[in-house]
Amino acid sequence: MKRFKKLGQVFLNNPQILEREAELANVQGKVVLEIGPGDGRLTEKLLARNPKKLIVVEMDTRFAQLLKEKYAYEERLEIINADFLEVEVPIVDVIVGNIPYYISSPIIFKLKDSKFDYAFLMVQKEFAAKMVAKPNDKNYGRLTVTSQIFFNVEYFRTIPKNFFSPIPKVDSALIKLQPTGVKLSEFEEDIIRKLFQHKNKTIRNALKDYEIEDNRRVRTLTKEECLEIARKLANF
């Protein structure tokens, strides 16, 4: 159990919620990618709903081997024993996963460059709340804006922490992501990063290297306004 906590691994014990996840993912006849299947408790629910193919990426060699043994004759299942952050994400229809809290942000930013129709992910509740925050909210920041630029983000439900083992310190949340198709250059992403390093300052002060005469507070900007500023500077 100590190793699991070190890796940020917690396991959802509630079969009704696992079943609901699989139902919402609507995987029948689709190519599906599961991030971090662990011992396969969600994998089992997904396979029962008849996907065309299920690809799972599991970093822990023991779990990967367990799944290979359990589903030795399951032709629809492909098991990749690797760190998700280091693999090339295949083109799929659906992505699912109860993802480790400590790498939630890197996973989201990796998905922005991947091709899929939608994703259902279990993340830390606080992280999910940031993704759906609105301008002037206390938790509104770079994660909010970049997430909402790249995805339509929908907060589905809160999952109490006592439904997990080991019991984490925080609740979780189930979110849905649908890619918007918007792409940003490295320069544009850097502008947004610089803006939200100083979200309580004016745009003028946050981007003082660019001599912008704009006294709006960064925290008040919508994602569209952030995008407009980034693109304007990129084309200057």
C-alpha positions in Angstrom: 0.0 0.0 0.0 2.9 2.4 0.7 4.2 1.9 -2.9 0.7 2.7 -4.2 0.5 6.0 -2.2 4.0 6.9 -3.5 2.9 6.5 -7.1 -0.3 8.4 -6.4 -2.4 5.3 -6.9 -5.8 4.9 -5.3 -8.3 2.4 -6.3 -12.1 3.0 -6.7 -13.9 0.4 -4.7 -17.5 1.3 -5.6 -18.8 -1.0 -8.3 -21.8 1.2 -9.1 -19.5 4.2 -9.9 -17.2 2.0 -12.0 -20.3 0.8 -13.9 -21.5 4.3 -14.3 -18.1 5.4 -15.7 -18.2 2.6 -18.3 -21.7 3.5 -19.2 -20.9 7.2 -19.7 -17.9 6.3 -21.8 -20.3 4.6 -24.3 -17.5 2.4 -25.7 -19.5 -0.1 -27.7 -17.9 -0.6 -31.1 -15.2 2.0 -30.4 -11.5 2.1 -30.0 -10.8 3.0 -26.4 -7.7 3.9 -24.4 -7.6 3.5 -20.6 -4.9 5.3 -18.7 -3.5 3.5 -15.6 -5.9 0.5 -15.3 -4.2 -0.8 -12.2 -5.7 -4.2 -11.3 -8.3 -3.9 -14.1 -11.5 -3.2 -12.1 -12.6 -0.5 -14.7 -11.1 -2.5 -17.5 -13.5 -5.3 -16.7 -16.5 -3.0 -16.9 -15.3 -1.5 -20.2 -14.8 -4.9 -21.9 -18.2 -6.0 -20.8 -19.6 -3.1 -22.9 -18.1 -4.5 -26.1 -15.5 -2.0 -27.4 -14.0 -2.7 -30.8 -10.6 -2.5 -29.1 -9.3 -1.5 -25.7 -5.7 -0.3 -25.2 -4.5 0.1 -21.7 -1.3 1.8 -20.6 0.0 0.7 -17.2 3.3 1.8 -15.7 3.4 -0.8 -12.9 4.9 -4.1 -14.4 3.1 -6.2 -11.8 -0.3 -4.9 -12.8 0.5 -5.2 -16.5 1.5 -8.8 -16.0 -1.7 -9.5 -13.9 -3.8 -8.1 -16.8 -1.9 -10.2 -19.4 -2.6 -13.3 -17.4 -6.2 -12.5 -16.6 -7.1 -11.6 -20.2 -4.7 -13.9 -22.1 -7.4 -14.9 -24.6 -9.0 -11.5 -24.9 -8.1 -10.4 -28.5 -9.7 -7.0 -28.1 -7.3 -6.0 -25.3 -3.8 -4.5 -25.9 -1.7 -4.0 -22.8 1.2 -1.5 -22.9 3.5 -1.6 -19.9 4.9 2.0 -19.9 4.6 5.4 -18.4 1.7 7.1 -20.2 3.6 10.4 -20.3 6.3 8.8 -22.3 4.3 6.9 -24.9 2.9 8.1 -28.2 -0.9 8.3 -27.7 -2.6 6.3 -30.5 -5.6 7.7 -32.3 -8.7 6.4 -30.5 -12.4 7.3 -30.1 -12.6 7.4 -26.3 -10.1 7.9 -23.5 -10.9 6.9 -19.9 -9.0 6.6 -16.7 -8.9 7.2 -13.0 -5.6 9.1 -13.2 -3.1 9.7 -10.4 -3.5 13.1 -8.7 0.2 14.0 -8.9 0.3 13.8 -12.7 -3.1 15.1 -13.6 -1.8 18.3 -15.1 0.8 16.7 -17.3 -1.7 14.2 -18.6 -4.2 16.9 -19.5 -1.5 18.8 -21.4 -0.4 15.7 -23.2 -4.0 15.0 -24.3 -4.3 18.4 -25.9 -2.0 17.1 -28.7 -3.9 13.7 -29.0 -6.7 12.7 -31.3 -9.9 11.4 -29.7 -13.6 12.2 -29.6 -14.0 12.6 -25.9 -12.5 11.5 -22.6 -14.0 10.6 -19.2 -11.4 11.0 -16.4 -11.4 10.7 -12.6 -9.3 13.5 -11.1 -8.9 15.3 -7.8 -12.0 17.4 -7.0 -10.0 20.6 -6.5 -8.3 20.0 -9.9 -11.6 19.5 -11.6 -13.0 22.7 -10.0 -10.1 24.7 -11.4 -10.8 23.3 -14.9 -14.3 24.6 -14.9 -13.7 27.9 -12.9 -14.9 31.2 -14.2 -13.2 34.6 -14.5 -12.7 36.2 -11.0 -13.1 32.9 -9.2 -10.4 32.3 -6.6 -9.2 29.2 -8.4 -9.3 30.7 -11.9 -5.9 30.4 -13.5 -3.7 29.1 -16.3 -5.0 25.6 -15.9 -8.6 26.9 -16.3 -7.9 28.9 -19.4 -5.7 26.4 -21.2 -8.1 23.5 -20.4 -11.1 25.5 -21.7 -9.2 26.6 -24.8 -8.3 23.0 -25.7 -11.4 21.3 -24.4 -15.1 21.7 -23.6 -14.9 20.6 -20.0 -17.9 19.2 -18.1 -18.0 18.4 -14.4 -20.1 15.3 -14.0 -20.1 14.4 -10.3 -18.1 14.4 -7.1 -16.8 11.0 -5.8 -16.3 10.9 -2.0 -12.9 9.9 -0.9 -14.2 7.0 1.2 -15.0 5.1 -2.0 -11.3 4.7 -2.6 -8.5 2.5 -1.2 -6.2 3.6 0.2 -8.4 6.4 1.3 -6.9 9.7 0.0 -7.1 13.0 1.8 -9.4 14.6 -0.8 -12.5 13.8 -2.8 -12.4 13.1 -6.6 -14.5 14.2 -9.5 -15.5 12.7 -12.8 -15.1 15.0 -15.8 -15.7 14.9 -19.5 -13.4 16.5 -22.1 -14.2 17.1 -25.7 -11.4 18.6 -27.8 -12.2 21.9 -29.4 -9.7 21.6 -32.1 -8.0 24.8 -31.1 -4.2 24.8 -31.4 -1.7 27.2 -29.9 1.9 27.9 -30.8 4.6 27.7 -28.1 4.7 31.5 -28.1 0.9 31.8 -27.5 1.0 29.3 -24.7 4.0 31.2 -23.2 2.0 34.4 -23.3 -0.9 32.8 -21.4 1.6 31.3 -18.9 3.1 34.8 -18.3 -0.3 36.4 -17.9 -1.3 34.0 -15.1 2.0 34.2 -13.3 0.6 37.6 -12.2 -3.2 37.0 -12.4 -3.9 39.8 -9.9 -2.0 42.4 -11.9 -3.1 44.3 -14.9 -2.4 43.0 -18.3 0.0 45.9 -18.8 2.1 44.9 -15.8 1.9 41.2 -16.4 3.2 41.6 -19.9 5.4 44.7 -19.4 8.0 43.4 -21.9 5.4 43.9 -24.7 4.3 47.5 -23.9 0.5 46.7 -23.8 -1.6 49.6 -22.6 -4.4 47.5 -21.1 -5.4 48.0 -17.4 -7.8 45.0 -17.1 -6.9 42.6 -14.4 -5.7 39.2 -15.7 -8.1 37.3 -13.4 -11.1 39.0 -15.2 -10.2 37.8 -18.7 -12.3 35.1 -20.4 -10.5 32.4 -22.3 -11.5 34.1 -25.5 -9.8 37.4 -24.4 -6.7 35.5 -23.3 -6.6 33.8 -26.7 -7.1 37.2 -28.5 -4.1 38.7 -26.6 -1.9 35.8 -27.3 -2.7 35.7 -31.0 -2.4 39.5 -31.3 1.1 39.4 -29.9 2.1 36.4 -32.0 1.2 38.3 -35.1 2.7 41.6 -34.0 
